[in-house]
Amino acid sequence: MDVRWMPLFAAAVGVLGGVGGALVGGFIASQNQEEGFRRERAAAKQDLRVEAYADFLGTAQGLVVVAQTDDKAKEQELLVKLFVSRARVLLVFENPEVGKAATNVRDAATSEPTEEEIANCGGDRDSQCVWDKKLKDYVAAGEVFLALAREEIAATAE
């Protein structure tokens, strides 16, 4: 190769190296940005999930407590809120067992005592015995929901 062409060759190699470096650097930066966006979306979904689960359990608990009073307007308000918050749970859950557990919590919080349960409690629908049974059913369903929700939140946090 003639000596005159050496500077041109060196310049061409330099330009190609610069362009190649820019392409590789841009690709790596793009990949890192996408990964950052994925992590942000996952964190946002996680926050929605935690909020939905907490709202649902809080509403169910409020309904169970208010059901012991004569405040039918508040009970009706919480009943509507319970169905709305359960719908949010069904939108954000990843584990189908969480959805089933949410349904069980709703059923336990909204169920009326059976005639057999009333009879077993001395025939008084408003007795403490009937309330204790309803509360026991709700607490059991709530504990299952909470355990599954915690498990799901931990699994999806990674």
Backbone as CSV, one residue per row, in Angstrom:
resi,resn,N_x,N_y,N_z,CA_x,CA_y,CA_z,C_x,C_y,C_z
1,MET,0.845,-1.169,0.000,0.000,0.000,0.000,0.892,1.234,0.000
2,ASP,0.494,2.191,-0.762,1.243,3.431,-0.889,1.109,4.242,0.404
3,VAL,2.132,4.910,0.805,2.179,5.680,2.026,1.153,6.820,2.009
4,ARG,0.798,7.302,0.855,-0.157,8.404,0.757,-1.544,7.986,1.236
5,TRP,-1.848,6.729,1.087,-3.195,6.260,1.441,-3.322,5.921,2.924
6,MET,-2.219,5.825,3.645,-2.245,5.459,5.066,-3.102,6.418,5.906
7,PRO,-2.950,7.741,5.779,-3.799,8.635,6.575,-5.283,8.469,6.239
8,LEU,-5.596,8.273,4.959,-7.004,8.071,4.583,-7.548,6.762,5.158
9,PHE,-6.740,5.746,5.112,-7.135,4.446,5.665,-7.359,4.559,7.178
10,ALA,-6.436,5.234,7.849,-6.552,5.423,9.300,-7.807,6.225,9.639
11,ALA,-8.096,7.261,8.855,-9.289,8.072,9.091,-10.558,7.246,8.874
12,ALA,-10.565,6.425,7.821,-11.740,5.591,7.538,-11.963,4.591,8.663
13,VAL,-10.897,3.956,9.123,-11.021,3.000,10.238,-11.519,3.717,11.482
14,GLY,-11.026,4.920,11.723,-11.468,5.701,12.881,-12.943,6.045,12.812
15,VAL,-13.383,6.465,11.643,-14.811,6.810,11.463,-15.675,5.570,11.666
16,LEU,-15.286,4.462,11.051,-16.066,3.222,11.205,-16.086,2.760,12.651
17,GLY,-14.943,2.885,13.310,-14.896,2.520,14.731,-15.797,3.405,15.568
18,GLY,-15.797,4.694,15.272,-16.673,5.625,16.012,-18.139,5.325,15.791
19,VAL,-18.502,5.060,14.545,-19.902,4.736,14.221,-20.295,3.423,14.901
20,GLY,-19.412,2.432,14.809,-19.702,1.137,15.449,-19.849,1.280,16.949
21,GLY,-18.968,2.058,17.559,-19.057,2.287,19.007,-20.352,2.981,19.390
22,ALA,-20.752,3.957,18.567,-22.003,4.675,18.836,-23.199,3.738,18.729
23,LEU,-23.170,2.862,17.725,-24.271,1.907,17.567,-24.360,0.955,18.754
24,VAL,-23.228,0.405,19.145,-23.219,-0.526,20.284,-23.639,0.200,21.560
25,GLY,-23.099,1.394,21.783,-23.471,2.169,22.968,-24.950,2.514,22.982
26,GLY,-25.482,2.899,21.831,-26.915,3.210,21.736,-27.777,2.001,22.009
27,PHE,-27.368,0.852,21.494,-28.127,-0.380,21.721,-28.143,-0.743,23.202
28,ILE,-26.996,-0.671,23.847,-26.912,-1.002,25.276,-27.741,-0.022,26.100
29,ALA,-27.664,1.255,25.773,-28.455,2.262,26.494,-29.948,1.999,26.313
30,SER,-30.343,1.630,25.106,-31.753,1.332,24.836,-32.216,0.127,25.647
31,GLN,-31.397,-0.895,25.697,-31.750,-2.101,26.470,-31.903,-1.755,27.951
32,ASN,-30.978,-0.969,28.475,-31.057,-0.569,29.879,-32.302,0.271,30.150
33,GLN,-32.655,1.129,29.216,-33.850,1.960,29.371,-35.111,1.089,29.377
34,GLU,-35.170,0.119,28.475,-36.320,-0.788,28.435,-36.439,-1.567,29.733
35,GLU,-35.321,-2.048,30.240,-35.337,-2.795,31.506,-35.812,-1.900,32.644
36,GLY,-35.387,-0.650,32.633,-35.849,0.306,33.637,-37.351,0.532,33.553
37,PHE,-37.866,0.668,32.327,-39.308,0.829,32.150,-40.061,-0.400,32.632
38,ARG,-39.535,-1.596,32.344,-40.176,-2.840,32.803,-40.242,-2.881,34.328
39,ARG,-39.150,-2.500,34.963,-39.126,-2.503,36.428,-40.120,-1.480,36.991
40,GLU,-40.204,-0.318,36.368,-41.154,0.702,36.829,-42.592,0.228,36.682
41,ARG,-42.896,-0.412,35.548,-44.254,-0.943,35.347,-44.563,-2.027,36.375
42,ALA,-43.610,-2.901,36.637,-43.814,-3.963,37.626,-44.049,-3.364,39.013
43,ALA,-43.297,-2.328,39.362,-43.478,-1.674,40.662,-44.846,-0.999,40.746
44,ALA,-45.271,-0.381,39.664,-46.592,0.271,39.653,-47.702,-0.770,39.796
45,LYS,-47.570,-1.899,39.105,-48.564,-2.968,39.233,-48.572,-3.514,40.657
46,GLN,-47.399,-3.630,41.237,-47.292,-4.120,42.606,-48.000,-3.162,43.570
47,ASP,-47.792,-1.869,43.378,-48.452,-0.876,44.222,-49.972,-0.951,44.074
48,LEU,-50.456,-1.101,42.837,-51.900,-1.239,42.610,-52.449,-2.476,43.308
49,ARG,-51.702,-3.554,43.219,-52.131,-4.821,43.824,-52.230,-4.674,45.352
50,VAL,-51.197,-4.118,45.964,-51.201,-3.944,47.420,-52.361,-3.045,47.834
51,GLU,-52.551,-1.956,47.121,-53.645,-1.031,47.443,-55.013,-1.712,47.294
52,ALA,-55.190,-2.466,46.218,-56.474,-3.145,45.985,-56.752,-4.176,47.073
53,TYR,-55.735,-4.953,47.437,-55.920,-5.981,48.458,-56.229,-5.366,49.820
54,ALA,-55.501,-4.307,50.166,-55.729,-3.656,51.460,-57.117,-3.019,51.513
55,ASP,-57.517,-2.357,50.444,-58.835,-1.729,50.388,-59.942,-2.780,50.516
56,PHE,-59.752,-3.890,49.828,-60.748,-4.961,49.865,-60.913,-5.516,51.280
57,LEU,-59.799,-5.865,51.918,-59.886,-6.427,53.268,-60.435,-5.409,54.263
58,GLY,-60.016,-4.155,54.127,-60.529,-3.124,55.024,-62.025,-2.926,54.872
59,THR,-62.499,-2.948,53.645,-63.934,-2.790,53.392,-64.715,-3.984,53.941
60,ALA,-64.203,-5.183,53.717,-64.872,-6.388,54.236,-64.946,-6.343,55.758
61,GLN,-63.836,-5.949,56.380,-63.813,-5.852,57.843,-64.829,-4.824,58.332
62,GLY,-64.878,-3.673,57.660,-65.847,-2.645,58.035,-67.274,-3.135,57.902
63,LEU,-67.543,-3.877,56.837,-68.896,-4.400,56.628,-69.286,-5.381,57.718
64,VAL,-68.374,-6.252,58.099,-68.664,-7.231,59.151,-68.954,-6.522,60.473
65,VAL,-68.201,-5.479,60.769,-68.416,-4.742,62.022,-69.725,-3.959,61.974
66,VAL,-69.979,-3.266,60.866,-71.194,-2.449,60.754,-72.446,-3.326,60.717
67,ALA,-72.313,-4.543,60.231,-73.472,-5.446,60.178,-74.023,-5.735,61.575
68,GLN,-73.208,-5.540,62.595,-73.657,-5.751,63.978,-74.476,-4.579,64.501
69,THR,-74.464,-3.476,63.795,-75.205,-2.293,64.236,-76.517,-2.212,63.453
70,ASP,-77.271,-1.187,63.737,-78.530,-0.967,63.014,-78.368,0.082,61.927
71,ASP,-77.135,0.428,61.560,-76.866,1.465,60.562,-76.946,0.844,59.159
72,LYS,-78.170,0.720,58.672,-78.380,0.074,57.370,-77.812,0.900,56.212
73,ALA,-77.826,2.210,56.333,-77.274,3.052,55.266,-75.764,2.824,55.136
74,LYS,-75.073,2.781,56.269,-73.632,2.544,56.243,-73.344,1.125,55.755
75,GLU,-74.155,0.188,56.174,-73.975,-1.202,55.727,-74.146,-1.299,54.208
76,GLN,-75.159,-0.615,53.689,-75.389,-0.618,52.231,-74.220,0.029,51.493
77,GLU,-73.706,1.134,52.031,-72.567,1.827,51.423,-71.339,0.902,51.377
78,LEU,-71.078,0.225,52.484,-69.929,-0.683,52.535,-70.127,-1.906,51.647
79,LEU,-71.363,-2.333,51.512,-71.647,-3.477,50.642,-71.306,-3.131,49.193
80,VAL,-71.700,-1.949,48.752,-71.373,-1.500,47.396,-69.859,-1.377,47.242
81,LYS,-69.220,-0.770,48.246,-67.765,-0.604,48.188,-67.057,-1.964,48.173
82,LEU,-67.595,-2.944,48.884,-67.001,-4.279,48.902,-67.016,-4.903,47.514
83,PHE,-68.126,-4.770,46.810,-68.210,-5.345,45.467,-67.283,-4.615,44.492
84,VAL,-67.157,-3.310,44.653,-66.242,-2.545,43.799,-64.794,-2.926,44.097
85,SER,-64.449,-3.017,45.370,-63.062,-3.348,45.715,-62.733,-4.794,45.347
86,ARG,-63.716,-5.687,45.395,-63.473,-7.061,44.947,-63.203,-7.071,43.443
87,ALA,-63.912,-6.247,42.698,-63.673,-6.156,41.256,-62.246,-5.686,40.985
88,ARG,-61.759,-4.741,41.785,-60.364,-4.293,41.623,-59.401,-5.439,41.890
89,VAL,-59.687,-6.236,42.904,-58.834,-7.395,43.201,-58.818,-8.333,42.003
90,LEU,-59.979,-8.574,41.431,-60.063,-9.491,40.295,-59.346,-8.941,39.059
91,LEU,-59.167,-7.637,38.991,-58.437,-7.042,37.874,-56.918,-7.139,38.039
92,VAL,-56.427,-7.140,39.271,-54.977,-7.056,39.474,-54.321,-8.352,39.944
93,PHE,-55.097,-9.356,40.331,-54.451,-10.557,40.859,-53.730,-11.318,39.754
94,GLU,-52.701,-12.061,40.141,-51.968,-12.906,39.197,-52.228,-14.377,39.494
95,ASN,-52.450,-14.687,40.746,-52.704,-16.062,41.165,-54.225,-16.268,41.247
96,PRO,-54.788,-17.190,40.476,-56.237,-17.408,40.506,-56.770,-17.760,41.900
97,GLU,-55.913,-18.318,42.737,-56.343,-18.658,44.100,-56.674,-17.398,44.900
98,VAL,-56.010,-16.299,44.599,-56.308,-15.033,45.275,-57.727,-14.580,44.912
99,GLY,-58.107,-14.728,43.656,-59.467,-14.377,43.235,-60.520,-15.226,43.934
100,LYS,-60.241,-16.523,44.046,-61.181,-17.416,44.750,-61.276,-17.044,46.225
101,ALA,-60.136,-16.732,46.821,-60.128,-16.347,48.239,-60.891,-15.037,48.444
102,ALA,-60.781,-14.108,47.493,-61.527,-12.850,47.586,-63.034,-13.115,47.542
103,THR,-63.434,-14.045,46.705,-64.852,-14.411,46.641,-65.303,-15.016,47.960
104,ASN,-64.463,-15.846,48.561,-64.807,-16.447,49.857,-64.924,-15.392,50.957
105,VAL,-64.049,-14.386,50.922,-64.137,-13.296,51.904,-65.441,-12.535,51.703
106,ARG,-65.752,-12.217,50.448,-67.008,-11.514,50.177,-68.204,-12.315,50.667
107,ASP,-68.201,-13.610,50.361,-69.320,-14.458,50.786,-69.438,-14.514,52.305
108,ALA,-68.301,-14.633,52.986,-68.332,-14.693,54.449,-68.805,-13.367,55.054
109,ALA,-68.411,-12.259,54.437,-68.789,-10.942,54.962,-70.248,-10.610,54.685
110,THR,-70.815,-11.174,53.637,-72.183,-10.804,53.243,-73.218,-11.885,53.534
111,SER,-72.783,-13.012,54.027,-73.720,-14.134,54.204,-74.695,-13.882,55.348
112,GLU,-75.858,-14.427,55.165,-76.873,-14.414,56.208,-76.823,-15.772,56.911
113,PRO,-77.145,-15.817,58.181,-77.115,-17.109,58.870,-78.208,-18.044,58.330
114,THR,-77.876,-19.317,58.277,-78.865,-20.303,57.834,-79.848,-20.577,58.969
115,GLU,-80.961,-21.171,58.614,-81.952,-21.520,59.631,-81.358,-22.491,60.652
116,GLU,-80.510,-23.389,60.171,-79.865,-24.349,61.067,-78.942,-23.637,62.061
117,GLU,-78.176,-22.656,61.566,-77.290,-21.903,62.461,-78.100,-21.124,63.496
118,ILE,-79.205,-20.564,63.055,-80.059,-19.822,63.985,-80.636,-20.779,65.028
119,ALA,-81.093,-21.937,64.571,-81.652,-22.929,65.497,-80.590,-23.399,66.494
120,ASN,-79.360,-23.594,66.009,-78.276,-24.032,66.902,-77.892,-22.965,67.915
121,CYS,-78.311,-21.736,67.665,-78.010,-20.624,68.566,-79.249,-20.206,69.358
122,GLY,-80.155,-21.127,69.564,-81.329,-20.847,70.389,-82.458,-20.177,69.641
123,GLY,-82.393,-20.103,68.328,-83.485,-19.549,67.534,-83.480,-18.038,67.427
124,ASP,-82.480,-17.373,67.973,-82.407,-15.911,67.928,-81.416,-15.480,66.861
125,ARG,-81.933,-14.901,65.793,-81.103,-14.452,64.656,-80.074,-13.413,65.087
126,ASP,-80.399,-12.608,66.091,-79.528,-11.522,66.528,-78.647,-11.895,67.723
127,SER,-78.549,-13.171,68.015,-77.776,-13.583,69.193,-76.275,-13.459,68.952
128,GLN,-75.549,-13.394,70.039,-74.089,-13.325,69.975,-73.533,-14.599,69.340
129,CYS,-74.195,-15.693,69.517,-73.774,-16.973,68.945,-73.740,-16.896,67.415
130,VAL,-74.776,-16.325,66.819,-74.838,-16.181,65.353,-73.728,-15.239,64.889
131,TRP,-73.547,-14.136,65.604,-72.493,-13.177,65.269,-71.110,-13.835,65.350
132,ASP,-70.889,-14.617,66.399,-69.593,-15.288,66.568,-69.306,-16.238,65.415
133,LYS,-70.328,-16.944,64.953,-70.155,-17.876,63.823,-69.799,-17.104,62.555
134,LYS,-70.514,-16.011,62.308,-70.231,-15.199,61.120,-68.819,-14.624,61.194
135,LEU,-68.447,-14.129,62.348,-67.114,-13.556,62.523,-66.037,-14.622,62.332
136,LYS,-66.279,-15.811,62.857,-65.315,-16.905,62.714,-65.135,-17.268,61.235
137,ASP,-66.236,-17.347,60.488,-66.163,-17.653,59.058,-65.418,-16.559,58.293
138,TYR,-65.702,-15.305,58.651,-65.036,-14.186,57.975,-63.535,-14.189,58.270
139,VAL,-63.174,-14.369,59.532,-61.754,-14.348,59.913,-61.002,-15.469,59.195
140,ALA,-61.596,-16.656,59.132,-60.941,-17.771,58.440,-60.728,-17.446,56.962
141,ALA,-61.754,-16.919,56.303,-61.639,-16.563,54.880,-60.632,-15.430,54.689
142,GLY,-60.648,-14.463,55.589,-59.713,-13.343,55.510,-58.270,-13.775,55.683
143,GLU,-58.032,-14.715,56.577,-56.661,-15.205,56.787,-56.139,-15.943,55.562
144,VAL,-56.999,-16.724,54.917,-56.588,-17.420,53.691,-56.266,-16.397,52.601
145,PHE,-57.141,-15.404,52.434,-56.907,-14.368,51.430,-55.596,-13.636,51.699
146,LEU,-55.397,-13.252,52.946,-54.195,-12.505,53.300,-52.929,-13.328,53.049
147,ALA,-52.961,-14.603,53.395,-51.792,-15.456,53.169,-51.490,-15.581,51.672
148,LEU,-52.524,-15.813,50.878,-52.320,-15.924,49.429,-51.865,-14.601,48.816
149,ALA,-52.423,-13.495,49.299,-52.046,-12.181,48.781,-50.586,-11.887,49.110
150,ARG,-50.183,-12.176,50.341,-48.784,-11.943,50.724,-47.843,-12.795,49.874
151,GLU,-48.225,-14.033,49.682,-47.403,-14.939,48.871,-47.263,-14.409,47.432
152,GLU,-48.377,-13.961,46.880,-48.351,-13.435,45.516,-47.522,-12.158,45.432
153,ILE,-47.681,-11.279,46.393,-46.934,-10.022,46.386,-45.433,-10.307,46.487
154,ALA,-45.066,-11.232,47.345,-43.636,-11.586,47.471,-43.114,-12.202,46.184
155,ALA,-43.904,-13.048,45.557,-43.465,-13.721,44.327,-43.334,-12.747,43.153
156,THR,-44.200,-11.770,43.092,-44.162,-10.845,41.958,-43.238,-9.659,42.208
157,ALA,-42.709,-9.548,43.423,-41.795,-8.441,43.742,-40.406,-8.697,43.189
158,GLU,-40.122,-9.924,42.843,-38.764,-10.273,42.392,-38.539,-9.927,40.956
